[in-house]
Amino acid sequence: MPVTAGRFAGLSDVGPDMAAKLMMPTHDHEVVDSSASNATPVMENSRLVYVDVTGIIKFDYVNDLTGATQTEIMTLNAGAPLPFRNVSRVYRYYTGTSACTAQVFKADGTLTVGLKLRR
């Protein structure tokens, strides 16, 4: 199915179409570097999150059912994608001054604190 302006054309945001959206193969990715400050992804409608080095990460995502922004703090295991849609922010700190520890490889091969997204 074609993708238009970050949305799946012809698929509604509620009902059985939601499952169809999650089962479609991914075709795009983004590295969100939050090592220096909180970061806002450029990608809209992300569907999976993952990291290259196991660690703690904090991020916001937009709930498909309510449209509300929700915050998640979790340990992500390296190379294990999880289905989280619509990531809207990746944080530098997961609490107070405790820095996030999950890391990802950037295109130049260096590691940085952050999150990878797929759509």
N, C-alpha and C positions, 0 to 999 in steps of 0.2 A: 504494500500500500504506500502511496506517496505521503511524504511529510511536508506540511505547509506551515511556515512561521512557527516552528517548534512544537506543533501539535500534530496528532495523527488525524488526517482527513478521513471523514466518514466513520470515525469511531467516537461514540459518546463518552463522557467522563463518568458515567454511572452504568450499572447493570452489567451484563455479561461481556460487554466490550472491554471492560477493565482487564479481565483475564487475557483477552486476545492481545492487548497492548503489551503486557508483561512477557508473553510468550514469543513475541516477534524477535528476530535476531537483532543484535546491536550493529550499528554502522558508524558510530562516531565516538570520540573520547576526548576528555579534557583532564589535564593535571591542574589541580587547585593548590597553589602554594600558600600556606598560611603560616610560614615560618616567621615572618616579620610583623604581620598584623592579620586581623580577621579578613577573609577573602570572599568575594562574591563571584560565583562561577559565571562565565559568559553563556554557557550552554543552558538552554531551556529544555524542560521535559526530560531530564536525565532519568535513567531507569535502574542503574546499578551503581553501587559504590564498592571500592576495593582499595587495598594498600599493598605495597611491596615489602614493607617491614612491619611485623606485628606491633601494635601499640594502641594507645588510647586516643580517641578522636572525638570531637564535639562538632555537631553540625545541625543546621536547621533544614527542614523540608516542608513543603506545602502539602497538606493532607488533601487527597483527591476528593474525599466525600464532603468535607466541611469547608475547604478553602482556607482553613486556619494554618498558620505557621506553627510547627511543633519542633522541639529541640530534642536531640538524641545524644547521649554520651555513652560510648561503648568501646570495648576492645575489639578491634578488627584483626583477624588472622591474615597473615600475608597470603596473597594469591587466592583468597576465597571471596568472590563477589557476593554481595547481598542485595536483594531487591529493595531499594529505597528510591522512590520517584521524586522528582522536582526538588533537588537539593538547591537551597537558596543562599546558604552561607556556610563557610567552614571557619571554625574558630582557632585562634592561636593558643588559648588557654582553655582547659576543660573545667577548671574551678579556680577562682582567685588568681594566684600567680603560678599555678601548676601548669606547665606547658604540655600541650598534646605531644604524644610520643610516636604516633603512627607516621610512617615515612613512605614517600613515593619517589621513584626515579623520574627526573626531568629528561627532556629530549637530549640534553648534553651528557647524560649518564651520571649526573650528580644526584645525591639524595637530598630531599628536603622534607620538612614536616608538612603534611597535607593529606589530600584525598584524591583518588582518581574516580572520574565519572564516566559512565558509558550510556549511550542513547541508541 
